[in-house]
Amino acid sequence: MVRQATGIGRNVQLLVMFGLGIWVCNSGLLGQIGDNWDDIVYLSKQHMILVTVSGGAAILVGIPVGIWLSRPAMGRYAETVMQVFNIGGTIPTLAVIALSMTVLGIGFAPAFFGLFVASLLPIVRNTYTGLLAVPQHLKEAATGMGMTPRQILFQVELPNALYVIFSGVRTALAINVGTAPLAFLIGGGGLGELIFTGIDLMDTGMLLAGAIPTAALAVMVDFTMGQAQLRLVPKGVNPLR
């Protein structure tokens, strides 16, 4: 069922992209978008760097934090700490970027921080939830075999929670890609420059020159993470296989 739903979702994404491509070609906007090709290439690189760095940092921080919160020693405090991340997740990313701009100035740094905060919650939450959902009898069996807590974590808990962790990372990167255009508002670069400039000038071609690559990048990132989730999560605990 999960595999079928995932396949349907991917087909819908491809169908939407295909329909959008046909509309652009028939509307005569393709030539206008082509006029911005050099800008598209240059700003796409900035966009991908911003997404990669902020998303990578969120993964490197979020997964260890989620593991730490799932440990028995943190049982009394985990939900309290998680509420802090929930509060951070409820604040609009634009507000986070604006607040960070007052401390970090304009440019890459506040944009990185805002996207990092926006990407952190799904990763921490899914890592924490996935590890808590590992059946207790598996951990008891591993303890009975003489495995240490570290061995149980890496050989039993993480493999069983990996599918849920991947889902959190996939969600976080999707949020990151879609939010990254806001970085332009504080001098962070990216495809938002074409989107917001196109809005200001009421230039549909320029607007689409930023919006279409952003949508294509989001689909590409989601597809890549979906394939990683399919192939890297062990078969026994992967509902997609």
Sequence and secondary structure as in RCSB ss.txt:
>XXXX:A:sequence
MVRQATGIGRNVQLLVMFGLGIWVCNSGLLGQIGDNWDDIVYLSKQHMILVTVSGGAAILVGIPVGIWLSRPAMG
RYAETVMQVFNIGGTIPTLAVIALSMTVLGIGFAPAFFGLFVASLLPIVRNTYTGLLAVPQHLKEAATGMGMTPR
QILFQVELPNALYVIFSGVRTALAINVGTAPLAFLIGGGGLGELIFTGIDLMDTGMLLAGAIPTAALAVMVDFTM
GQAQLRLVPKGVNPLR
>XXXX:A:secstr
 HHHHHHHHHHHHHHHHHHHHHHHHHHTHHHHHHHTHHHHHHHHHHHHHHHHHHHHHHHHHHHHHHHHHHSGGGT
TTHHHHHHHHHHHHHS HHHHHHHHHHHH SSHHHHHHHHHHHHHHHHHHHHHHHHHTS HHHHHHHHHTT  HH
HHIIIIIHHHHHHHHHHHHHHHHHHHHHHGGGGGGGT  STHHHHHHHHHHT HHHHHHHHHHHHHHHHHHHHHH
HHHHHHHS GGG TT 
